[in-house]
């Protein structure tokens, strides 16, 4: 099996690559080749016995998508995107990367399908940002998408494209609506949701963190470990069971910022919580006001997708995966 990961240098892309290399197979089929692509050259995985290709490419540049499907990868994980805050600040860049790049990829696959019947499994990372206020709680899986950000709009359009290209038989796609991933390792990025991770990650290692919203903000979360599990399951699931609605809201954990902070207190004590500094940010507060508080993910759960059920578990996963199992 040949696997292509677009956006392989990002956090989820790196973790997905490492998981696939560790497993050595996907859906019972051995992986003999991996192609890793991003706007910077991804790091080649260690310990993988098959062939690894690493490439620097901008999917939104004309002709790049055609080059990526020339080798006819069996499974394509499309993770490449700029994050919510950046997409909101730079309108043109957001639509070029998040929409045009995706459309170019789908069209390259469609054209290849017309030549030799090529029809790969495509796993696309969408987002719960496709939903916008006013929202019920919990949000049903088939609730109408009314995004209130450019990022959410771009993801919603791509979901429709993926379903239509799948319906027409050009590809076999599934859109994984990821909850906000928490706790993200590394340094803060430009995602408007980054503070959800920052207020836990930094205090766990004795560093200060800024909280730009009130503690009563409620949101939908999952760990990086579960996010990788969603993608792998999406690549192997029988899509006949999914049906024509190819976008699925993933299971996760609904929690307020205050509940996050109390989980941090239980794990790391009052001294860690004292490192959180309240600095309200009007732009972030306005964006967060329209975000999804939680989902009825029974459809995804019935199809075998799984996630954590408590914030203690999310913090524990971070400590195990990023901090050597202890703090």
N, C-alpha and C positions, 0 to 999 in steps of 0.2 A: 504494500500500500504506500502511495506517495501522498504526503500531507503538505499543504501550503498554508502557512500562517502569515497573514498580512496584518502588520501592527505587532510584530514579534518582539520588538525592543521595549514595548510598554510593560507595565507591571503584570497585567493579566497574561500578556503574550509570553513573557519569560516564565511565569509559573506554569502555564499550559505546556510550553515546550519541555520544561523539566519533568512534568508529570508524564507526558507521552514518552519521553526518553526512558524514564524509569520503568514504565509499564512495558514498553517495547512492542505494544500491539494496540489496536483500536477496534472494538467490536469483534474481538476474536481473530482479527487478521493482523499478521505481523507487519510492522512498519519498516520498509526497506529504504525509504528516502524521505527527507524533510527539507522543504524550502522555506527559509525564514526571511521575511521582507519587512523593511520599515524605511522611514526617511533618513535614518542613520543605520549603519550596518549592524544588525543584531549580533550578539555574542553567540558563537557556536557552542552548543551543549557539550558537556563532557560525559564520557561513558556510553555514548551511543554508537552501536556497531555499524549502523547503516550509513548511507551517504547523506551529507548535510551540505546544503547550498545556502549561503548567506548573501543577501542582495540589498543594496541601497536603491530605493525607488519611491517615487511619489505617484501614487495610484491615480491622482487627478491630472497627471501630465499625459497628453495625447500619446497613445501607442504603448504605454507602460502596461496596461491591463492585458493587452494581447500577448505581450512577452511572457507574462506570468502564467497564462493558461496554455502556452505552447507545449509544455511538457505533460499536459493533461493530468494534473493532480486529481486523485480520487476524492479527497475531502479538502475543502477550503474553509478555513476559519478567518472570517473577515472582522477584525477587531479595530482596524485603523480609524481614528477619528480625532478631532480636536475636542477638548472638553467644554462643558457648558458655559463657564465664565468667559473663556476665550471666544467661543462661537457668538456670544452675546456682544462682546466688545468689538469684534471684527466680523461684520456681516458678510463681506465678500469671501473671506477666508473660510468661514464656517460652511457656506454653501458649496464652495469649491471642493473642500476636503470631504465633508460629511455627506453631501449629496452627489456632486458630480463624479467623485472618485468611485462611489458605489455604483452609480449608473454605468460608468465605463466598464467596471468589472462585470456586471450582469450582461452588458451588451457583448463583451468579448466572449463570454461563455455562450451566449445565444448564437453568435456567428460561428463559433466552433461546433456547436450542436448541429448547425446546418450543413457543415462539411462532413463530419464523421459520426454524428449522433452522440457526441460527448455530453454527458449529463452528470455533473458531480454533485455530491452533497455539499451544500453551502450553509454554514452556521454563522449567522450574522448577529453581532452584539447590538441590540437595541437598548432601550432605556425606559424606565417608568416616567421619564420626562415627556413621553407622548401624551400623558394625561395632564389636564390643567383644571384649576378651580372654576366653578364650585364642584366639589367632589363628594360623593358619599363615602362613608366609612363602615365597613371595608369596601373597596372598589371591586366590583365583579370583573372577571376576566374579559367579558365582552362589552364593557362600558365604552362609550364612544370616545375617540381620541380628539381632544381639544387643547393641544399644547399651548402654553403661554410664553415659551421661549423659542428663539431661533433654533437652538440645539434640539429641542423636543420636536419642532416642526420638521427638521431635517430627518430625524429618526423615523417619524411617522410616515413621511413620504417613502423612505426606503423600505419600510415594512410593506407598504402597498405594492411597490415594485417587486419585492421578493415574492409575495403571494401571487402576483400576476404572472411573473416569469415561471414560477413553479406550476401554476395552472396550465400554462401553455406548453409545459414539458421541456423548457429550455434548461432548467436546473431543478434540483430537489432541495428546496431551502427551508430553513427554520430560523425564526427571529427570536432570540432569547432576550426578553426584557429584564435586564439586570437591575436589581435593587441598588441603592447606593452601597458601594463596597466599603466596608469598615471592619477592621482597621487597615487602611492602606499603608504599606511599609514605605520607607524612604523619606524624602523631603516633601513638603507641601507643594502641590501643583496649582494650576489656575482654575481648577474645578470649583464652582460656587459651593459645592457640597463638601469641599475639603475639610472644613472645620469639624465635621462629624468625626473624622479620624484624628485630626490634630489635637483635639481636647482630650484624647485618650493616649495616643501614641507618644506625644512629647512628655506628659507627666509621668508615664510609665518608666521613662529613663531620666527623670529628674530635670526636665526642661520645661520652661513656661509655654503656655499656649493661649491663643486669643479666641474668645467666644463672641461672634458677631451678632447672635440672635438671642431671643429669650429662651428660658429653660422649658417653656411649655410647648415649644415646637415639636411636633410629632412627625416621624418619618419612617421609611421602610428600608431595612438594612440586611446585608448578608456579608459573610467573610470572603476574602480572596480564595480560600480553599473551596468553599461551596461554589463560588463563581466558576472556577475551573471544572468542578464536577458537573455543573449545568451544561457547559460547552461540550464536554465529552459525552454526556448522556444525549445531548441534542444531535451529536454526530452519529450516534449508533441506534437511536430510537426508530421504530417502525413508523414512518410518517403517514402511513395509511390510517393509523390510529389518531393522528393529530387532525387530519381532515383538511379542508380548504383554508381554515383560519390558521395561518402559519406563524402568527405571533403569539407568544405565550408569556404571561406575567409569572415570573419565578417566585417560589416561596421565599419567605424571609421573616424578619422580626420587626414588628411595629413598636417603636419606643420613643419617648420624649427625650429631649436633651437632658432634662433633669434625671430621668431614669438611667441614661448613660452615665451621668456623673456619679450616681449612687452605686452603680456597678463598679466603677473605677474605685470608689471609696472602699467597697467590700474587698476588692482585690489588692489595692495598693495603699489604702489608708488615707487619713485626712491630709497628710503632707503632700500627697500627689494632687488631691483636689485643690489645695491652696495655690497651686501653680497655674490655675485657669484664671485668666484675666478677662473681664467683661468689657468689650469695646463694640457697641452697636454699630452696624454698617447698614445704611439705608438701602443700598442697592441689593445686598444679599438678603436683607429682611423682606424686601419686596418680592424677590424671586422665590424665596422659600415659602411665602404665603400661598403660592399656587401649587406647591408640590404635594405629591401623594402621601397621605398619612399611613396607609396600609391597604393590603389586598386580601381578597378571597382568592387564594391561589389553588383552590381545590382541583381545578382542571390539570394544572401542571403536576400537582402531587399525585393525582390518579394515574399520571403517565410515568411516575417514578422519579421525579425531581425531588431533591431533599435539601434542607438547610438547617441551620441552628435554630433553637427555640428559646434561647435566653441570651442576654447580653453578657452574662458571665462566661458563656460558652464562646462568644465572639472574642472576648478579651483573652480567654485561655488559648484559643487557636493562634492568636497573634503572638502570645508569649512562647508557645511551642514552636511556631514556624519561623519567628524572626528574632527571638531573644534567647534562644538556646534552652527554653523550657523553664526559665526562672527569672525573677527580677530581684 
